[in-house]
Every structure is written in C-alpha cells, then in structure tokens.
Amino acid sequence: MSNTQGEIHFSIHPDEVHSIVEARHGDPFRVLGPHPVSLDGAGRSGFAIRTFLPGAERVEAIIEQEAVKKILPLAKIDESGFFEGLLPAASMPRYWLRGHLPGGHSWVYEDPYRFPRVLGDLDLHLLGEGNHLRSFDKLGAHLIELEGVKGVHFALWAPNAQRVSVVGDFNGWDGRRHPMRHLGSSGIWEIFIPGLTEGDLYKFEIRAREGILRLKSDPYGCRFEFRPGTSTIVHDLGKHRWQDRAWLEARSRWNWLEAPLSIYEVHLGSWMRAPEEGNRYLTYRELAHRLPDYAHDLGFTHLQLLPVQEHPFDGSWGYQTSGYYAPTSRHGTPDDFMYFVDQCHQKGLGVLLDWVPAHFPRDDHGLRFFDGTCLYEHADPRRGEHRDWGTLIFNYGRNEVRNFLLANALYWLEKYHLDGLRVDAVASMLYLDYSRQDGDWIPNAYGGKENLEAIDFLKRYNELCHQHYPGVLTISEESTAWTAVS
C-alpha cells in the first residue's frame, strides 16, 4: 500500500523514513536499496529504489534495461535527503545512482544497499560457538569483488548495538550514510561499500541501546594511522612476496626441545633511533638491514620483540594493546613488517613476538564498553579490572572473545610467519586473586582461586598453535610456581 505526502506517492511508512534520517534504524537494508512493491490497486508490480543522501538536492537512478540506460528521477520524501523512485518492472534491473549537491556538483555511484549479504550461515555459526579459527578473514575490512564490483566488505561483532555504521573520509564521517546490515542473533553487522580502496580511513559509529554514540576503531583492523590518530586503514595483506620457504620447511622439522636456543629481547622503538632526523623511530625496513645482522653476529638464534601490535601510549612499550591485528604504524606498514620478518628468516634468525591476551587499555576508541555493554571485558570489576595497571581483563568465558584471541594468535603465525609467541602476564590470567585484597575477587565454581576459563583458553591456544604450525614456540611469562609451566 502506498502512503501519500502532498502529491508525492511513496511506498514506505513515514516512521521508517524518520528512523533512517535520524540514524536510529537497526535494519537499514529493509528500507534502503531496491524493494518489490505494488504500484497501484490494480495489481501492477514493480520496485521501489530508496536512498538516503544527506544534503542532496536531487538523486536519480540510471537504469540499465536491455542494454539501454534510462533515467528514473527519485522523489525527495524528506528534506534531509531521503529519496524514492518507483520502477515498473517484472525483475530488478542493474542500476546506478547519481547525486546532485547544491552548487552543481554531481557524481555517479553504486548503491551499497543493492548488494546481498556476504557472510554465510556457517561463518555465523562458527563465530557464535567460538571456533572460527580464521575469523580475521571474515570480520574487519576486506577488499573484495562482489557481483563484478570492487569495494570493501566490513563486518563487526556488536550484539547489543541498536545501529552500527561505517564512517570515514569517504562519507564525511557521517553515521547516517552507511548503516550496516544486522545479521540477527549472531550479533554481526556487515556492509559492502563499492568503490572504496586500500588506504581509506574508517571507524565504526555504534549507537547503543540508550542512544549514546561511540566511535570505535576496528578490533580486527590490520593497519592504523600514526598516533595520535586512531582510525583504522583499509589494507591488502596479500602483496608481500615471501622468500623464506626454506626457513619455514626447516622449522617444521626442528627439534626445539633439544636444539640450541639463544634469544635477543628487543623493543624496536628503543633499540636504535635516527637522532639526525629528530630522533625518529627507524622503519621496519631500516631495522631489517641492521638488527638481524647485529643479533646474528652475536650468536643469537632468535629475536624476541616486545609487542609490535598497535598501541596508543608509547610508555606502555606495546603492553597495552589496542590494535591486536595490526603492527604498529610507528615503524611503517604491515608489508614493511613482513619484509622485516622475511629478512630475519633469510639471515637464519627466528622471530618471536610478545603477545598480550591478558588485558587491554581503557581508551575510548578501543575495546572498552564496545557496543554500550561490557562486551570484551567482564562486567564485574572484581573480575574485569586490573586495578594496578588501570586496564581491563578479557572475558575468556565468552565464545566470541575467545575466538577473537585464539584467531589472533594464529593470525600472527600465518600472516607474518612468526616463529612463536611469548604470552605476557600469564600469572595475572591464572589467578582470580592476582594482586587483589580479600573480598575483591570472586572464587571459581569450586571455591578456588584458579581462573578456570583462562586456563582452558591457554590450553586451547597451545593446542592450536602446535597443531597448525609445527615448530613454533609458545612461551609463558609466568612468575609463580604453577605446575608444568616452565
């Protein structure tokens, strides 16, 4: 049934329009894009094409039917920029949109809301049960081609959000422009935005149930802008051509229980600077031609890098991680870090990485209170806060959080060919009463102080690393006398 506003006939209820205009709608794909409609009372059918382009004076659809392009003007239903056009057709043809701004500027673009969903039911099932070991291939931002059109697919887990949008330079950081599709009980949101390319900056604008807006970096983001910026950057991780096959094949046969092992621990930002250039950090590529030779000549077999994952505060040395899937931009791009590891391997030097699954910082752009709820952290501060460090503790009992961390460990071993992970602050993970006074911690189900969920997580982490990457090392920084931890 059509609604009428003045002399304009349209096929959508005004409340739906207002919800889109006010960026409150939790299911924008139900409203925007092409939708089959009844055109009149005589049973004529067709399609409504709807778009929201804030500030536009006019929008028209360029319809391609039988190799002929026709122009369909869209009626302006709301002065904020909501448009709809009705098209008589038995099936929905190919179309583009052309927007006209005041001053005469116009451009043609693909409608993101005409494209189907990308993530399948199996992906959602595995993510929900915490067993999607390649979640980094599905969540985050990925350059893909969909129905012959190139662009970027975005996906995010935010189960308690009312609405999630992708924002960036490409849409003026306007959360009304690209609200995402909600994939039901999975808590996953996704959208394919045509035309975006490598290097585009983005964040997620999350509207919580109570209406508060949060601007968040991508938890699965593989590249970040240089601090103090906190935007995530679209990046293709498949460009580097690795030259370390011989090293990896030898590593898979390596008897690491009996082989010599001498490790040089290093913080890349402190090892060497360029004092003649304002004491700047060396790039990963500059380090690749200095550090491996230095360590190898001294007889070391491995480098152990203090965390290189992205972090907001230099003084944390990387131990308060905000970008778990991104090497810090302080030294260059992901490709540059791949080059560094590749050079180490070619010179006979293994690379270990400090990994911090114990806690994360409270910075507003990060994981804290991510979708308006305690999503990655425990809600109860007696389990969710490290008071000494001012950080938050992961909820290891939540499937999706375990998945985030387990996939992250495998990600560094696969994408960056690392030879092992040294898990930081394990003691703080193992004990519920770690650095806590009586009454400030909650016993486990058996009345003990052992964190059973964290223990199970660490056991699973060890199993997966050695199952999928024979020859890698898993190392624990554990300062107590926990049985069977060396």
Backbone hydrogen bonds, N-H to C=O, Kabsch-Sander energy under -0.5 kcal/mol:
donor,donor_aa,acceptor,acceptor_aa,energy
3,N,10,F,-3.6
5,Q,8,I,-2.5
8,I,5,Q,-2.1
9,H,7,E,-0.5
10,F,3,N,-2.7
10,F,8,I,-0.5
16,E,13,H,-0.9
17,V,13,H,-1.5
18,H,14,P,-2.8
19,S,15,D,-2.0
20,I,16,E,-1.8
21,V,17,V,-2.7
22,E,18,H,-2.4
23,A,20,I,-1.5
24,R,19,S,-3.1
25,H,19,S,-1.3
30,R,27,D,-1.9
31,V,28,P,-1.4
32,L,28,P,-3.1
33,G,50,R,-2.7
35,H,48,A,-2.0
37,V,46,G,-2.1
39,L,37,V,-0.5
39,L,44,R,-3.2
40,D,44,R,-0.8
43,G,40,D,-1.2
46,G,37,V,-2.1
47,F,87,L,-2.6
48,A,35,H,-3.1
49,I,47,F,-0.5
49,I,85,G,-2.9
50,R,33,G,-1.9
50,R,48,A,-0.6
51,T,83,F,-2.1
53,L,51,T,-0.5
53,L,81,G,-3.0
55,G,80,S,-1.2
56,A,53,L,-2.1
57,E,100,H,-2.8
58,R,100,H,-1.4
60,E,98,R,-2.0
61,A,72,L,-3.0
62,I,96,W,-2.8
63,I,61,A,-0.8
63,I,70,K,-3.2
64,E,94,R,-2.8
65,Q,63,I,-0.7
65,Q,68,V,-3.0
68,V,65,Q,-1.5
70,K,63,I,-3.1
72,L,61,A,-3.1
72,L,70,K,-0.5
74,L,59,V,-2.4
75,A,84,E,-3.2
77,I,75,A,-0.9
77,I,82,F,-2.2
78,D,82,F,-1.5
81,G,78,D,-2.3
82,F,78,D,-1.3
83,F,51,T,-3.0
83,F,81,G,-0.5
84,E,75,A,-2.2
85,G,49,I,-2.0
87,L,47,F,-3.4
89,A,45,S,-0.6
89,A,87,L,-0.5
94,R,64,E,-0.7
96,W,62,I,-1.6
97,L,109,Y,-2.7
98,R,60,E,-2.6
99,G,107,W,-2.2
100,H,58,R,-2.6
101,L,105,H,-3.2
104,G,101,L,-1.4
107,W,99,G,-1.5
109,Y,97,L,-3.0
114,R,111,D,-1.8
115,F,112,P,-1.0
124,L,120,G,-1.9
125,H,121,D,-2.5
126,L,122,L,-2.7
127,L,123,D,-2.5
128,G,124,L,-2.2
129,E,125,H,-2.0
130,G,126,L,-0.7
130,G,127,L,-0.5
131,N,126,L,-2.4
132,H,126,L,-0.7
133,L,131,N,-1.3
135,S,132,H,-1.4
137,D,134,R,-2.1
138,K,135,S,-1.4
139,L,135,S,-3.0
140,G,155,A,-2.8
142,H,153,H,-2.2
144,I,142,H,-0.5
144,I,151,G,-2.0
146,L,149,V,-2.9
149,V,146,L,-1.6
151,G,144,I,-2.2
152,V,193,I,-1.9
153,H,142,H,-3.0
154,F,152,V,-0.5
154,F,191,I,-3.0
155,A,140,G,-1.9
156,L,189,W,-2.5
158,A,156,L,-0.7
158,A,187,G,-2.8
161,A,158,A,-1.6
162,Q,207,R,-3.0
163,R,207,R,-1.4
165,S,205,E,-2.4
166,V,178,H,-1.9
167,V,203,K,-2.5
169,D,201,L,-0.6
171,N,168,G,-1.5
172,G,169,D,-1.1
173,W,168,G,-2.7
174,D,171,N,-1.1
175,G,173,W,-0.7
177,R,174,D,-1.8
178,H,174,D,-0.5
180,M,164,V,-3.4
181,R,190,E,-3.3
183,L,181,R,-0.5
183,L,188,I,-3.2
184,G,182,H,-0.7
186,S,183,L,-1.2
187,G,184,G,-1.8
189,W,156,L,-2.9
190,E,181,R,-2.2
191,I,154,F,-2.0
193,I,152,V,-2.8
193,I,191,I,-0.6
195,G,150,K,-2.6
196,L,193,I,-1.0
199,G,234,V,-2.8
200,D,197,T,-1.7
202,Y,232,T,-2.6
203,K,167,V,-2.2
204,F,216,K,-3.0
205,E,165,S,-2.7
205,E,203,K,-0.5
206,I,204,F,-0.7
206,I,214,R,-3.4
207,R,163,R,-3.2
207,R,205,E,-0.5
208,A,206,I,-0.7
208,A,212,I,-2.9
209,R,160,N,-0.6
211,G,208,A,-2.3
214,R,206,I,-2.4
216,K,204,F,-3.1
216,K,214,R,-0.6
217,S,365,H,-2.7
221,G,218,D,-1.9
225,E,231,S,-2.2
229,G,226,F,-1.8
232,T,202,Y,-2.3
233,I,223,R,-2.9
234,V,200,D,-2.7
237,L,235,H,-0.7
239,K,236,D,-0.6
242,W,240,H,-0.8
248,L,244,D,-2.3
249,E,245,R,-2.5
250,A,246,A,-2.2
251,R,247,W,-2.5
252,S,248,L,-1.8
253,R,249,E,-0.5
253,R,250,A,-1.0
254,W,251,R,-1.4
256,W,254,W,-1.4
258,E,255,N,-1.4
259,A,255,N,-1.8
264,Y,302,H,-2.8
265,E,263,I,-0.7
266,V,304,Q,-2.8
268,L,266,V,-0.6
270,S,267,H,-1.7
271,W,267,H,-2.1
272,M,268,L,-0.7
274,A,280,R,-2.1
277,E,274,A,-2.0
278,G,275,P,-0.9
279,N,274,A,-1.2
280,R,274,A,-1.1
280,R,277,E,-0.7
282,L,272,M,-0.7
284,Y,331,H,-2.7
287,L,283,T,-2.8
288,A,284,Y,-1.9
289,H,285,R,-0.7
289,H,286,E,-1.0
290,R,287,L,-1.8
291,L,287,L,-2.2
294,Y,290,R,-2.0
295,A,291,L,-2.7
296,H,292,P,-2.7
297,D,293,D,-2.5
298,L,294,Y,-1.1
299,G,296,H,-1.6
300,F,295,A,-2.1
301,T,262,S,-2.5
302,H,262,S,-2.0
303,L,350,G,-2.8
304,Q,264,Y,-2.7
305,L,303,L,-0.6
305,L,352,L,-2.8
306,L,266,V,-2.5
310,E,323,G,-1.1
310,E,326,A,-2.3
314,D,312,P,-0.5
316,S,313,F,-1.6
317,W,314,D,-2.0
318,G,313,F,-0.6
319,Y,316,S,-2.2
321,T,319,Y,-0.5
322,S,310,E,-2.5
323,G,310,E,-2.2
324,Y,322,S,-0.7
326,A,323,G,-1.6
328,T,308,V,-3.7
331,H,328,T,-1.1
332,G,329,S,-0.5
337,F,333,T,-1.8
338,M,334,P,-2.3
339,Y,335,D,-2.1
340,F,336,D,-1.9
341,V,337,F,-2.3
342,D,338,M,-2.7
343,Q,339,Y,-2.5
344,C,340,F,-2.0
345,H,341,V,-2.4
346,Q,342,D,-2.3
347,K,343,Q,-1.2
348,G,345,H,-1.8
349,L,344,C,-2.8
350,G,301,T,-2.7
352,L,303,L,-3.4
353,L,420,G,-1.7
354,D,305,L,-2.7
355,W,422,R,-2.7
360,F,392,L,-2.1
366,G,363,D,-1.8
370,F,367,L,-1.1
371,D,373,T,-0.6
372,G,369,F,-1.2
375,L,373,T,-1.5
376,Y,367,L,-0.5
378,H,393,I,-1.2
383,R,380,D,-2.4
384,G,380,D,-2.3
385,E,381,P,-1.3
386,H,391,T,-2.8
387,R,385,E,-0.8
390,G,386,H,-1.8
391,T,386,H,-1.2
392,L,360,F,-2.9
393,I,384,G,-2.0
394,F,358,A,-0.7
395,N,376,Y,-2.5
396,Y,394,F,-1.2
398,R,395,N,-1.6
399,N,397,G,-0.5
402,R,398,R,-2.5
403,N,399,N,-2.5
404,F,400,E,-2.1
405,L,401,V,-1.9
406,L,402,R,-3.1
407,A,403,N,-2.6
408,N,404,F,-1.1
409,A,405,L,-2.0
410,L,406,L,-1.8
411,Y,407,A,-2.4
412,W,408,N,-1.8
413,L,409,A,-1.4
414,E,410,L,-2.4
415,K,411,Y,-2.7
416,Y,411,Y,-0.6
416,Y,412,W,-0.8
418,L,412,W,-1.5
419,D,351,V,-2.8
420,G,351,V,-0.6
421,L,473,L,-1.9
422,R,353,L,-2.4
423,V,421,L,-0.7
423,V,475,I,-3.3
424,D,355,W,-3.0
426,V,477,E,-1.7
427,A,477,E,-0.8
429,M,425,A,-0.7
429,M,426,V,-1.1
430,L,426,V,-2.0
431,Y,427,A,-1.5
432,L,430,L,-0.5
432,L,449,K,-3.9
433,D,449,K,-0.5
434,Y,431,Y,-1.2
436,R,433,D,-1.9
440,D,437,Q,-2.2
444,N,448,G,-2.6
447,G,444,N,-2.3
451,N,430,L,-3.0
452,L,450,E,-1.3
455,I,451,N,-2.3
456,D,452,L,-2.3
457,F,453,E,-2.0
458,L,454,A,-2.5
459,K,455,I,-2.2
460,R,456,D,-2.2
461,Y,457,F,-2.5
462,N,458,L,-2.3
463,E,459,K,-2.3
464,L,460,R,-2.5
465,C,461,Y,-2.3
466,H,462,N,-2.0
467,Q,463,E,-2.0
468,H,464,L,-2.5
469,Y,465,C,-2.0
472,V,469,Y,-1.8
473,L,419,D,-2.2
475,I,421,L,-2.7
477,E,423,V,-2.3
478,E,476,S,-1.1
485,V,482,W,-1.6
486,S,484,A,-0.6
